[in-house]
C-alpha cells in the first residue's frame, strides 16, 4: 500500500516548490521527485506536521565574517556553478549547509532578489560584512566575462592564501605573547606576594644588619610596586584609553597604523604581509578582467591599515590622472627600486598581473622565512630571560641567608 508524502524541492529553475506524492517509502518518493528533474530537500509523511513554509529571518550576529567559511563557500559555489546547477538552487544548498553566520544571513536576503532577476554581484553587494568590495567586484568581472566558474576558483584560492598567511602570523605571535603574559604574571606575583613574605623572613633572621646590594634593590622594587602598583595600573589604563580615543579619528588611526609599521622586527613583518595581500589581490582582480583604476579603488577601500590606505588613495588618484603605476609607487616609496622596475616592465610588456603574482609569492616566502628565524631566536631568548629573572631573585634572598650563616660560623 502506498503512502502519501509531503515534500519540498527545487525545480529546474532553482525555485523552491511544495507538493504531495504517493510512494512506497521515502526512497521511492525521492526517486519519483528526481524523475521530474527536481531536487528534493525534505520529505515527510502526511501524518506528520506539514512542512513549514515560514519565511526565514536573518539572525542577529556581531563580529566579522569567518574567512575560512568564506573560502569554503566560494570553493563550493565554484563547484556547483561548474555543475550547471541553477544559481538560486546552488545558493540555497550552500545556505542550508550553514546553521548560522553572516554568510547564511546574507544568502537568506540575497536569494529572493537573485530569483527575481538581480545579478548575484549586486545582491551580495548589499551585505558588505559578509562579502567585501574585492569579492563583489571580482564577481562583477566574472559576470561580465562569462567565466564565473574560473573566477570563483581563483577567488577561493586567493582567500585561502590570505587565510594561510594570516594563520602563520598568528601562530608565530601566539608563543611570544603567551610567554610575555606568563612572565609578567610571575613578576607581579613575586613582587606583590612572594618577595614581601621572604623579606619579612630575611629581616627577622638578620636583624638590623645591612642587606647585600642586590637584595636591597629587589626589596626596593617590591616596595615600589606595592606602594604605587595601583597608580601604574591606572597609567596603563589611561594609555589604553588614549589609544582607543585616537582610533576614533582618521588622522589618529593613520598615526597609530604608521607606528605599527615602525615596530622593530614586527613592523617589517606586518608591512610585508599587507603588501603581499595587495599584490595578490590586485593580480586576482586584473586576471578576472577588472580595470586597473577600478581595482586600485577597491583595494584602497578595503585596506585595513589607515596609513597604507592613504597611500593607496593617492596612488589611485595618480593612475586615474594617467600616470603609470610604477611612477605612483616610486613617488610614495611603497616598494624598493628593484620591485618598482619589475612593475614597470610588467606594465610595458602587458604582464602586470603575472609580475604582481610573482611579487606576492616572493613576499610570502620572505614572511615565512622571517617567521621561522624569528621563532628560532625568540624561544632561547625567552628561556634565557626567564632564567636570568629566577637567578636574580634566588641570589637576592640566598645572599643574606649565606651572610647570616657565615656570621654564625665566625662567632662560633
C-alpha positions, 0 to 999 in steps of 0.5 A, a space after each residue: 500500500 502506498 503512502 502519501 508524502 509531503 515534500 519540498 524541492 527545487 525545480 529546474 529553475 532553482 525555485 523552491 516548490 511544495 507538493 504531495 506524492 504517493 510512494 512506497 517509502 521515502 526512497 521511492 518518493 525521492 526517486 519519483 521527485 528526481 524523475 521530474 528533474 527536481 531536487 528534493 530537500 525534505 520529505 515527510 509523511 502526511 501524518 506528520 506536521 506539514 512542512 513549514 513554509 515560514 519565511 526565514 529571518 536573518 539572525 542577529 550576529 556581531 563580529 566579522 565574517 569567518 574567512 575560512 567559511 568564506 573560502 569554503 563557500 566560494 570553493 563550493 559555489 565554484 563547484 556547483 556553478 561548474 555543475 550547471 546547477 541553477 544559481 538560486 538552487 546552488 545558493 540555497 544548498 550552500 545556505 542550508 549547509 550553514 546553521 548560522 553566520 553572516 554568510 547564511 544571513 546574507 544568502 537568506 536576503 540575497 536569494 529572493 532578489 537573485 530569483 527575481 532577476 538581480 545579478 548575484 554581484 549586486 545582491 551580495 553587494 548589499 551585505 558588505 560584512 559578509 562579502 567585501 568590495 574585492 569579492 563583489 567586484 571580482 564577481 562583477 568581472 566574472 559576470 561580465 566575462 562569462 567565466 564565473 566558474 574560473 573566477 570563483 576558483 581563483 577567488 577561493 584560492 586567493 582567500 585561502 592564501 590570505 587565510 594561510 598567511 594570516 594563520 602563520 602570523 598568528 601562530 608565530 605571535 601566539 608563543 611570544 605573547 603567551 610567554 610575555 603574559 606568563 612572565 609578567 604574571 610571575 613578576 607581579 606575583 613575586 613582587 606583590 606576594 612572594 618577595 614581601 613574605 621572604 623579606 619579612 623572613 630575611 629581616 627577622 633572621 638578620 636583624 638590623 644588619 645591612 642587606 647585600 646590594 642586590 637584595 636591597 634593590 629587589 626589596 626596593 622594587 617590591 616596595 615600589 610596586 606595592 606602594 604605587 602598583 595601583 597608580 601604574 595600573 591606572 597609567 596603563 589604563 589611561 594609555 589604553 584609553 588614549 589609544 582607543 580615543 585616537 582610533 576614533 579619528 582618521 588622522 589618529 588611526 593613520 598615526 597609530 597604523 604608521 607606528 605599527 609599521 615602525 615596530 622593530 622586527 614586527 613592523 617589517 613583518 606586518 608591512 610585508 604581509 599587507 603588501 603581499 595581500 595587495 599584490 595578490 589581490 590586485 593580480 586576482 582582480 586584473 586576471 578576472 578582467 577588472 580595470 586597473 583604476 577600478 581595482 586600485 579603488 577597491 583595494 584602497 577601500 578595503 585596506 585595513 591599515 589607515 596609513 597604507 590606505 592613504 597611500 593607496 588613495 593617492 596612488 589611485 588618484 595618480 593612475 586615474 590622472 594617467 600616470 603609470 603605476 610604477 611612477 605612483 609607487 616610486 613617488 610614495 616609496 611603497 616598494 624598493 627600486 628593484 620591485 618598482 622596475 619589475 612593475 614597470 616592465 610588467 606594465 610595458 610588456 602587458 604582464 602586470 598581473 603575472 609580475 604582481 603574482 610573482 611579487 606576492 609569492 616572493 613576499 610570502 616566502 620572505 614572511 615565512 622565512 622571517 617567521 621561522 628565524 624569528 621563532 628560532 631566536 625568540 624561544 632561547 631568548 625567552 628561556 634565557 630571560 626567564 632564567 636570568 629573572 629566577 637567578 636574580 631573585 634566588 641570589 637576592 634572598 640566598 645572599 643574606 641567608 649565606 651572610 647570616 650563616 657565615 656570621 654564625 660560623 665566625 662567632 662560633 
